[in-house]
Amino acid sequence: MVQTARFARFALGHFPTALEPMDNLTAHLRSRHPHVPRLWVKRDDCTGLATGGNKTRKLEFLVGEAIRQQADVLITQGATQSNHARQTAAAAARAGMECKLLLEQRQVRDEEYEFSGNVLLDDLLGAEIAERLPAGTDMQDRMEQLADTLRAQGKRPYVIPGGGSNPVGAVGYVECAVELESSPVAVDWVVHGTGSAGTQAGLVAGLQAMRSPTRVLGVSVRQEEQAQIDSVFGLAERTAKLIGADGAVGREHVLVDDRWVGGGYGVPTQEMIDAIRLVASLEGILLDPVYSGKGFAGLLGTIADGRFAASENVVFLHTGGSAGLFGYRGAFARS
Ligand SMILES: Cc1ncc(COP(=O)(O)O)c(C=O)c1O
């Protein structure tokens, strides 16, 4: 088994997360398609940090490292409705640190997008929205500039990359791989929405380090397939090295499907809206408009392609994000 115990860590979440059957949905789809696998959901939307989500696992290790370095302020960045920003704000509150957020206006939207959903929660959680910056800004550079300013004021900032996606953060998903590998269900596939790449990189690094036969399919929410494979593979290699499994990951272990991005990052698609309504109405589970909604649309499309066997166990990794629904009310308006 892969050991993650030697890394600095700050407890933030509820683990292991549940692995639940999606029996209603499986039965519904089996009445329509010939090759429907048994569907499960891994409830990383219930990780327990300010409405939960995949950043809790990453932040346990990132904040652990920040504490080890005696930081007193966390800086991070994301899109306006970033779930990562909201969870970092919550983690900072728990760790007794300040939190400064840089939000990138990747698309100009309405009042609700700009101020409701995750943005409202950022404020309640005590974070400061230090800057709202136009799309295309070098956000990493702006975070470094802010860190320099804070250091000059005598503060000790710790900069967390967008999505918490570096090898330290990805160790959180190595742990998720260990949970999946230890579960009584023989998991054939894990499917999830992939963005800044840390979730898929950690899963792939962890599974390959354990020589697991479980395959991971990332449904891209922002860039085309080869670019996303490059991002995930590069980070998975570095994560594998960090956990002492150098060389375990091959490019062939990184599977990405970019057919569900639609008009781009955060731009609603009909497939996303249909997937959210379907899962909510049959399973009582809330997906999100930017990641898990498109991820689930990708799962449904892949089932329709006949890529899975009826005998297989397919796990949808629910990475959270339902707070973002409130920033997208207009997309769900019934005509
Ligand atoms: C709800 C949700 N799901 C999935 C992802 C994608 O995970 P990753 O950025 O690790 O690829 C994110 C990232 O921001 C997210 O907020």
The ligand as an ORCA input file, in Angstrom:
! r2SCAN-3c Opt
* xyz 0 1
  C     -16.274     20.740     -8.109
  C     -15.000     20.471     -8.822
  N     -14.874     19.332     -9.505
  C     -13.760     19.024    -10.192
  C     -12.713     19.903    -10.243
  C     -11.542     19.527    -11.071
  O     -10.516     19.024    -10.297
  P      -9.030     19.313    -10.726
  O      -8.891     20.818    -10.779
  O      -8.207     18.676     -9.688
  O      -8.817     18.730    -12.081
  C     -12.774     21.114     -9.535
  C     -11.639     22.047     -9.581
  O     -11.666     23.189     -9.367
  C     -13.959     21.405     -8.816
  O     -14.101     22.557     -8.139
*
